[in-house]
Amino acid sequence: MTTAAPVNLPPPQCPPQLLGHCARCQAPCHRYGVGGNPLCKTHKAEAEALQKPRPAAL
């Protein structure tokens, strides 16, 4: 029986000292250093989607 890999894993080449926990779900992510982000991939995508401009209402 195989299980699906977790979605919110940090890149395998990310050194352990740059890992931290997502500010929203506590999943491990590349949080510190160059390219770091306080959110995991899933929550970063959600935040970026919310920042997209919406069409003006008529």
SVG drawing of the C-alpha trace seen along z (x, -y; Angstrom):
<svg xmlns="http://www.w3.org/2000/svg" viewBox="-23 -51 45 53">
<polyline fill="none" stroke="black" stroke-width="0.4" points="0.0,0.0 1.4,-3.4 0.5,-6.7 0.6,-10.1 3.5,-12.4 2.5,-15.4 2.0,-18.5 3.7,-21.1 7.3,-19.7 10.2,-22.1 12.6,-21.7 14.9,-18.7 18.0,-20.9 16.9,-23.4 19.5,-23.2 18.0,-22.3 19.0,-25.7 16.7,-27.5 13.6,-25.4 10.9,-26.7 7.1,-26.3 4.4,-27.9 2.8,-30.7 -0.7,-29.4 -0.5,-25.6 2.8,-24.8 4.0,-22.6 7.7,-22.6 8.8,-25.1 11.8,-27.1 11.3,-30.0 14.7,-31.7 17.4,-33.0 17.3,-33.8 14.0,-32.7 12.4,-32.0 8.8,-32.8 6.8,-32.6 4.1,-30.6 4.2,-27.1 3.6,-26.7 -0.1,-26.1 -0.8,-29.2 1.6,-31.4 -0.5,-30.5 -3.7,-31.4 -2.3,-34.7 -1.2,-35.6 -4.6,-34.7 -6.2,-37.1 -3.9,-39.9 -4.8,-39.8 -6.9,-42.8 -10.5,-42.1 -12.4,-43.6 -14.2,-46.8 -17.9,-46.5 -20.3,-48.3"/>
</svg>
